[in-house]
Amino acid sequence: MMRRILLAVIAGCLVLTASASLAEEKGQPVTDEKFVFKASQDGKAEVAHGKLAAERAGSADVKKFAERMVKDHGKANKDLAALAKGKGLKLAKDMGKKHKEMQDKLGGMSGADFDRHYMHHMVEGHQKAVALFKAEAKNGKDEGLRGFAEKTLPTLEDHLRMARQIHGKVKGGSSEK
């Protein structure tokens, strides 16, 4: 029974990833320019959400994960900014409307409620990020950006694995202190 549930969850995640994939916009591949903008926007959000989680999370696992998000995405943001600057590509100025709305929503929560919502968002966000970075690594026109995507992808996949694991622990309503 548990195996069936797990398989159903995995299948659902795959469907979500395929349908919500940022690798294509309106049937067209994401350009290098759009990749840089979207990756920088999402990276800013990861850092902001992570800083908030370090303050508001109830679970030690969630706090530890949030600290890793701030560290890893902060480094990736700097690497991408340097790469984009050298190529004359535009970075996002802020995290964008959707991420700002999530930041505001999370800002009104704390403890176990925060943990559930934050980790759910981290699973969804990292599924999209993995799809975006895979697409850039495979189809990007710029060699430097392809290399950045290839180098960053294992870290994002690790984040997704951790997010799923922690989300599984906190989604039931109880939170580790």
Wavefront OBJ file of the C-alpha trace (Angstrom):
o trace
v 0.000 0.000 0.000
v 2.758 2.423 0.974
v 4.590 1.595 -2.235
v 1.496 2.451 -4.291
v 1.166 5.771 -2.515
v 4.838 6.522 -3.091
v 4.545 5.623 -6.779
v 1.454 7.812 -7.100
v 3.293 10.731 -5.481
v 6.288 10.254 -7.779
v 4.047 10.029 -10.837
v 2.227 13.165 -9.751
v 5.523 15.006 -9.328
v 6.617 13.950 -12.789
v 3.349 15.164 -14.293
v 3.669 18.472 -12.436
v 7.246 18.876 -13.581
v 6.349 18.152 -17.186
v 3.274 20.370 -17.229
v 4.826 23.224 -15.260
v 8.172 23.004 -16.941
v 9.781 26.340 -17.439
v 11.830 24.862 -20.236
v 9.205 26.007 -22.684
v 7.170 29.145 -22.864
v 4.272 29.121 -25.274
v 5.817 26.233 -27.200
v 9.170 27.933 -27.669
v 12.426 27.019 -25.926
v 13.655 29.411 -23.271
v 16.383 31.652 -24.654
v 19.657 32.268 -22.857
v 18.364 35.740 -21.999
v 15.169 34.374 -20.465
v 17.150 31.712 -18.608
v 19.374 34.356 -17.013
v 16.410 36.525 -16.049
v 14.331 33.646 -14.646
v 17.252 31.976 -12.844
v 18.274 35.294 -11.247
v 14.693 36.056 -10.214
v 14.209 32.599 -8.695
v 17.621 32.745 -7.022
v 16.747 36.028 -5.307
v 13.515 34.440 -4.071
v 15.308 31.360 -2.729
v 17.604 33.535 -0.641
v 14.751 35.715 0.661
v 12.533 32.721 1.457
v 15.457 30.969 3.112
v 16.229 33.939 5.357
v 12.577 34.090 6.384
v 12.543 30.336 7.051
v 15.603 30.620 9.285
v 13.517 32.946 11.500
v 10.043 31.402 11.283
v 10.480 27.640 10.856
v 9.615 25.359 13.739
v 11.591 22.348 12.556
v 15.358 22.129 12.951
v 15.461 20.291 9.602
v 13.620 23.129 7.878
v 15.931 25.726 9.427
v 19.007 23.775 8.343
v 17.587 23.419 4.820
v 16.830 27.163 4.722
v 20.400 28.007 5.701
v 21.639 25.817 2.873
v 19.293 27.590 0.433
v 20.697 30.972 1.444
v 24.284 29.748 1.096
v 23.941 27.749 -2.144
v 21.594 30.106 -3.969
v 23.560 33.123 -2.784
v 26.695 31.653 -4.364
v 24.856 30.681 -7.562
v 23.376 34.196 -7.756
v 26.871 35.719 -7.585
v 28.226 33.297 -10.192
v 25.312 33.977 -12.539
v 25.603 37.745 -12.043
v 29.283 37.700 -12.980
v 28.601 35.527 -16.012
v 25.648 37.636 -17.167
v 27.533 40.899 -16.701
v 30.365 39.635 -18.899
v 27.850 38.773 -21.612
v 25.719 41.902 -21.282
v 22.633 39.928 -20.209
v 19.918 41.379 -17.975
v 19.434 40.050 -14.453
v 16.162 40.364 -12.570
v 16.056 43.420 -10.291
v 13.911 41.606 -7.732
v 12.206 38.282 -7.078
v 9.085 39.109 -9.087
v 5.410 39.282 -8.187
v 4.687 35.564 -7.610
v 7.679 35.124 -5.317
v 6.851 38.358 -3.473
v 3.310 37.108 -2.885
v 4.723 33.840 -1.501
v 7.150 35.771 0.720
v 4.240 37.804 2.091
v 2.136 34.680 2.654
v 4.982 32.905 4.435
v 5.654 36.045 6.465
v 2.294 35.601 8.163
v 3.096 32.075 9.319
v 5.380 30.397 11.815
v 6.125 26.987 13.282
v 4.590 23.848 11.799
v 2.246 25.799 9.503
v 5.208 27.688 8.062
v 7.209 24.471 7.695
v 4.481 22.751 5.648
v 3.929 25.681 3.305
v 7.593 26.542 2.873
v 8.658 22.965 2.159
v 5.757 22.428 -0.257
v 6.874 25.571 -2.087
v 10.484 24.356 -2.060
v 9.505 21.057 -3.689
v 7.493 22.802 -6.405
v 10.107 25.482 -6.971
v 12.994 23.065 -7.220
v 11.083 20.846 -9.654
v 10.745 23.880 -11.917
v 14.352 24.938 -11.363
v 15.669 21.488 -12.263
v 13.588 21.538 -15.468
v 14.831 25.042 -16.341
v 18.492 24.216 -15.720
v 18.258 20.889 -17.578
v 16.806 22.700 -20.572
v 19.579 25.305 -20.521
v 22.280 22.657 -20.083
v 20.895 20.773 -23.075
v 19.700 23.557 -25.386
v 21.456 26.749 -24.333
v 23.234 28.594 -27.130
v 25.887 30.188 -24.928
v 28.657 27.832 -23.827
v 29.243 29.688 -20.554
v 25.580 29.579 -19.573
v 25.333 25.906 -20.524
v 28.354 25.243 -18.319
v 26.828 27.209 -15.437
v 23.583 25.237 -15.763
v 25.447 21.903 -15.896
v 27.574 22.840 -12.865
v 24.573 24.061 -10.832
v 22.164 21.263 -11.739
v 23.489 18.621 -9.289
v 23.076 21.083 -6.419
v 19.494 21.841 -7.463
v 18.738 18.128 -7.753
v 20.157 17.653 -4.254
v 17.965 20.502 -2.992
v 14.921 18.840 -4.576
v 15.757 15.512 -2.959
v 16.179 17.164 0.453
v 13.024 19.265 0.018
v 10.967 16.170 -0.749
v 12.398 14.344 2.249
v 11.798 17.187 4.690
v 8.377 17.952 3.230
v 7.463 14.328 3.880
v 8.391 14.788 7.541
v 6.536 18.058 8.124
v 3.439 17.815 5.952
v 1.485 15.768 8.463
v 1.229 18.678 10.839
v 3.842 17.789 13.402
v 7.098 19.644 13.397
v 10.418 18.624 14.859
v 11.800 21.113 17.327
l 1 2 3 4 5 6 7 8 9 10 11 12 13 14 15 16 17 18 19 20 21 22 23 24 25 26 27 28 29 30 31 32 33 34 35 36 37 38 39 40 41 42 43 44 45 46 47 48 49 50 51 52 53 54 55 56 57 58 59 60 61 62 63 64 65 66 67 68 69 70 71 72 73 74 75 76 77 78 79 80 81 82 83 84 85 86 87 88 89 90 91 92 93 94 95 96 97 98 99 100 101 102 103 104 105 106 107 108 109 110 111 112 113 114 115 116 117 118 119 120 121 122 123 124 125 126 127 128 129 130 131 132 133 134 135 136 137 138 139 140 141 142 143 144 145 146 147 148 149 150 151 152 153 154 155 156 157 158 159 160 161 162 163 164 165 166 167 168 169 170 171 172 173 174 175 176 177
